[in-house]
Amino acid sequence: MAKARRKQANGTPATVALARAGVPFTVHAYAHDPAAGLSYGEEAARALGVAPERVFKTLVAEVDGALTVAVVPVARTLDLKALAAAVGGKRAVMADPAAAERSSGYVRGGISPLGQRKRLPTVLDASVAAHRTVCVSAGRRGLEVELAPADLAALTHAHTAPITRA
């Protein structure tokens, strides 16, 4: 138990979950600029020099009243109707930011699909399959993890579906 706490002190719940699972990953840190506004994912892509198609943002929506996680490229927009359909629902809306933070255990702009406080249904945009590795938030602003899409899907118990539009 003490060992797990020590690991957590040196990382985030996301990086701890990755290390515990034995999944290969790379942590990328950058200086978050508070003036960057709400485009945290685009800021990460620019700061890391990674194509925006490979940097995925984590969004929390409500599908028929139940919180659901969508992981989509920062260069694209979540299609709420497609997300609802992907999980067998009828209607989706973006979740209240406070509800997303409470459920995930992370702050907005640093919500990771990995190591969330509460496991939620998760959908990865189908474009994830086009990449050998992708970057997602490591659990705080200014910190990303790079990993294989298959590992991301396995650790989040996600399925893939086309849930974005340009």
N, C-alpha and C positions, 0 to 999 in steps of 0.2 A: 504494500500500500504506500509506504513512504517513497518507494522508487517511482511509482506512478505520479505522485505529487511533485517530486523533483523534476520529472520530465515535463509536467504541465507548467511548472514555473519557468522552464526554459523555452517554452513554445506556447502555441495556442491550442485549443481543443482540436482544431483541424490538423495541425502538424502532429500532435500526439496521436490522433486516430490513424494517420498515415504511417507513422513509425510503428505503432502497435500492430498494424496489419502487415507490416513488412513490405509495403508497396514502395517502389522506387519513385522518388520525387525530388524536385529541386526547389528551394525557397529563393524567391527574388524579392529584395527589399528596395524601396525607393523612398525619397523624401516626399511625403504627401503635402500638397499645397492646399491649405484651407480655402484659398481664393479660387480653387478649381471648380467650385460649385458642386452640383450634384452628379456630374459626369465622372464618377470615380473610376469606372472601367476604362473609359477613354483616356483618362489621366494615366492609368496604369500602363496601357498599351504604348502611349507616347514615352513615358518615363523609362520603360523597359526596352523600347525599340522592337516591340513584338507586333505583328500584324493584328489589327483589331478583330479579324475573323477568328484568331486563335485565343483571344482573351474573352472569357465568358463571365457574365455577371449573374448573380443569384438574386432572383426576384421572388417575393412571397405574394401569392394571390389567394383569394377565397373562391373556391369552386363550390357552388351550391352551399355556401356557408362554412365549408371546411378549408382550413389552411392547406395550401399546396405550394411546392417549390418548383420554380421554372429556372432552368439554367440555359442562358442564351448568349450568343455572341454580342459584345458591346456595340458592334457596328449595325445591329439589327434591332427591331422592335418586337416585343412579345405580342403575339396575336392571342388575345384573351379567349376568343371563340374556339380557336384551335387547341388551346390549353384545356379548356373545359371538355372538349370532345376527346382529347387524349386520355383523360382520366374518367371518362364515362359520365361527365356532368353536362348540365345544360347551360349554366351561366357562370361567368367568372368576372371578378373585379379585383383590382389591386387591393391588397390587405392594408389595413391601417398600419403605418410604420411602427407604432408602439407595440402592436400585436406581433408584428414580424420580429421585432427585437426581443420581446419576451419569449416567444416560442423558440427562436434560434439561439438566444444567449449572446448574440453579437449586436453591434451597433450598425445602423444604416451606413452603407459605404464600405462596410467590412464584413458583411454577412457572407459566410462561406457555406457551400452546400455540404461540407464535411464537418463532423464533430458537433452537429447542432444539438441543443439541449433536448429537443423533442423530435423524434423521427417523423417526418411528414412525407406524404406521397411526393415523389420527385420525378420531373420529366426533363430530359436533356434534349435540346434542339437537335434534330437529325443531322445538321451540318457538322456536328462533332465528329462524325465518322470520317470526314475528309482530312483529318489531321492526325499526325503521329503523336503529338502531345498538345495539350491545351493548358492555359493558365486560368486559375480561379482564385478568388480571395482566400487567403490563409487565415482569415479571422480578424483582421484589423486593417484599417486604412494604411496604405503604404507597404503591404505585405501580400505577395501572391505565391501560390505554389503551382509548379508545372508538373503534370503527370499525364499518363496515357489515358485516353478516353474510356477504355475498357475498365481500367482501375477506378476511375471516377464513377462510372455506372455501377460497378460492383459494390463499392463502399457506401454509396448513397441509396442502393437498392432502386435505382432509377431505370426507367425505360426511355427509349428515344422515340421522338415523333417530330414532325415538322410543325413547330409552334411559333415561328417568327414570320415577319414580313419585312421587306426592305424599307 
